[in-house]
Every structure is written in C-alpha cells, then in structure tokens.
C-alpha cells in the first residue's frame, strides 16, 4: 500500500492520558486513490491528518509512504514536515493576498528555473481551470476559485501525497458539492493520492474511494461508501451514516438451514447474509432499518403515524411512529404529501439485513 498507518496513537501534551486524540488507528490507502476521514467534531480526524503531515509526533505507531517510514514512535524517527513531500490544503485557503494567483502557485517552486517554474505554474492552473486568472489577485476571485488556487499551489511541487483539511467548509452547500466532484476529477487527472477530512457525508461519498469513520479517536471502519452504508461494521457507523433507526427484532429458524428476522413490520425473509439465530441470546437483537428500507404502501397492513416531515424537493423524509411505539424514518416521493398526524401504510423492503446486539436498556 502507498500510505500505511499502523497503530497510530497521539496524546496532546497536558491532555488527560485517559483518552487519546488518536487511538491505535491503522489504515492503508493505495496509490492514486482518494481517502476520506469523517466523524463528529473532536473525533480525531484532523489530529490524524496532522500526524501524517508531520505536524504532530506520534506517541505510538508508525506512518509510512511508499515503503518509507515517516514516523515511528518505537525508533523515535520523525521526518520533518517539509521533508515529507506532502502537500496540504487548509479550509481557510491561506493564500498570500499581496501576491497574484500565479505568484501564489509558484511560491513553492523556487527550486526550478524561471522557465520551468512558469511552465509548471501554468500547467496546474490549467488543470484546475484557472489558467485565465493567473494575473489576478486572490481577492478578485470567488471563494470556490480561491480554493482551486490553493489546490493548484499544493499540487505544483508534485507532492506524493495531498492532505486536505475541510477544504470546502466555508463555502455554500451547492458550491461544496460541485467543487467536491471537481476535486475528484482534478486529482484523478493528476494521478495524485490524497487524504481528505470532512464532516459532510455527501462530500465524502462524492470524492472518496475509501472512507474512514472515526469516533473518540478510533477508526471504526475503513471501507468504500457502499459497504459503509449497507454493511456497517459497528453500531456507531450504522447510526452515523445515512438515516435509519434500530428496531427490536428476533432471528428465528423456521426450517433447518434457514433463518428470518421478525420485526415490528413483519418477517424479513430471503435476506442476503442473514445471521443465524444463535448469533444473539434467544436470537434477540436490533435490526437497522434505513429510510430507504421503508416503502409507503397504502395497501400494506402495517400503519404508521406521521410525527415529522421534512421536504427535500423530490421526496419527504417522514418520521413515523408505529402503534407499538417504535419509531421509523422513511423516504417518500414528494407527491405523497401527507399531513402530520396522518396514518399511512408502510412495508419493509430490505435487501441487506444489518443486526446488532440489543443495548442494555433495550
């Protein structure tokens, strides 16, 4: 693997040793791919990024790029940030306001002669679609254009790894989504390996080949977006990714070699990779029911009361309550404009069954 992180652990000086900023994190990112770290505030994703950059020293563990150890707590090795050949893009752009766009991008190319520096600067500005803006000042550009200048400046020295810390957080939602797709295309065209930190799941799904979900300093799961959504490895990942609820369920075996999941919406059958009944005591568990697992069907025998509704253009996100008290969420096409308090028919349509042990108070 190109980027290899093994059991990385980081404690900040003066912080309680009871909880590390980063705790025993291991991941591998292949060359040319884009990895993304997501998680709630304070989960350790930026601390891990800073450790890769060399801005923080590991207390335990090892970080290497293309087989070269950059940090090894056991041997005391710590390559200085400027010697790692790593580029970094920050959320505040960090452009020099008194320099032109061209001069900003060329800032890290002082080792090249004038002709080579001009050629490389123009190449990366063309790559990010700003070749026409070379002579402008940063303040003459939009926020999205300034971020692309920052990206061009980071790419100009041909770093072997690019790190991006919440690069679009200061931009509006529509611009963030567009730039996320542009970023992926730019990095793929440049053949650059990158690791990005974000709090935005849609942004992570738009750009990431591999996505890591962090929680309290630990990496809960490192996988592609499809697997994170349909095969969450932990209860936290299941709860953090997408919209869904945990409903009480029981796994039973109606016949030898077969199993089904009994839920408040009826029995779930013909499921892929359904756990066996002995996976939990008496088969009692909780099943993850995502909003897209619940189908509005006026002919269904199960009814649910609409408690909340959120309009999202093409669909509503309904929060529903069953007669037995269980809460569900459902995506419903927006032409089904039911009122809060109304009872509607629903059924489960689950292709991927995801179960977890019942919580202590469940």
KAQUIJO-V465546 format. One record per run of one state. SS is the DSSP state (helix for helix, strand for strand, loop for the rest). FROM is the first residue (numbers start at 0). TO is the last residue. If there is no record, write none. Layout:
BEGIN
ss:SS from:FROM to:TO
ss:SS from:FROM to:TO
END
This chain:
BEGIN
ss:loop from:0 to:1
ss:strand from:2 to:9
ss:loop from:10 to:20
ss:strand from:21 to:28
ss:loop from:29 to:32
ss:strand from:33 to:37
ss:loop from:38 to:43
ss:helix from:44 to:52
ss:loop from:53 to:58
ss:strand from:59 to:64
ss:loop from:65 to:66
ss:strand from:67 to:71
ss:loop from:72 to:75
ss:strand from:76 to:77
ss:loop from:78 to:79
ss:helix from:80 to:82
ss:loop from:83 to:84
ss:strand from:85 to:88
ss:loop from:89 to:98
ss:strand from:99 to:99
ss:helix from:100 to:105
ss:loop from:106 to:112
ss:helix from:113 to:126
ss:loop from:127 to:129
ss:helix from:130 to:132
ss:loop from:133 to:135
ss:strand from:136 to:136
ss:helix from:137 to:139
ss:loop from:140 to:141
ss:helix from:142 to:155
ss:loop from:156 to:159
ss:strand from:160 to:164
ss:loop from:165 to:171
ss:helix from:172 to:189
ss:loop from:190 to:192
ss:strand from:193 to:196
ss:loop from:197 to:199
ss:helix from:200 to:206
ss:loop from:207 to:208
ss:strand from:209 to:214
ss:loop from:215 to:216
ss:strand from:217 to:222
ss:loop from:223 to:223
ss:helix from:224 to:229
ss:loop from:230 to:233
ss:helix from:234 to:239
ss:loop from:240 to:242
ss:strand from:243 to:251
ss:loop from:252 to:258
ss:strand from:259 to:262
ss:loop from:263 to:264
ss:strand from:265 to:267
ss:loop from:268 to:270
ss:strand from:271 to:271
ss:loop from:272 to:275
ss:helix from:276 to:278
ss:loop from:279 to:279
ss:helix from:280 to:282
ss:strand from:283 to:289
ss:helix from:290 to:292
ss:strand from:293 to:295
ss:loop from:296 to:300
ss:strand from:301 to:310
ss:loop from:311 to:313
ss:strand from:314 to:321
ss:loop from:322 to:325
ss:strand from:326 to:332
ss:loop from:333 to:341
ss:strand from:342 to:347
ss:loop from:348 to:350
ss:strand from:351 to:351
ss:loop from:352 to:353
ss:strand from:354 to:355
ss:loop from:356 to:361
END
